[in-house]
Amino acid sequence: MKLPIGAIANFALKRIVLPAIAKAVVSNKNPLTKQVAVDVLRQAAQDEVERRLNLRVE
């Protein structure tokens, strides 16, 4: 089975990357630095995976 790489990349951009960047930008705690952006992106990806696996109740 061939994976739809374009669809996966588009999904990741819309549902994980852009919201993570937005969260980092509006964060009042720290200025947007590379480490903050990485941390927010990692947390957003983890949140999305947990949501998809129904591990977390929203």
KARA-V294782 format. One record per helix or strand. SS is the DSSP state (H for helix, E for strand). FROM is the first residue (numbers start at 1). TO is the last residue. If there is no record, write none. Layout:
ss=SS from=FROM to=TO
ss=SS from=FROM to=TO
//
This chain:
ss=H from=5 to=26
ss=H from=34 to=52
//
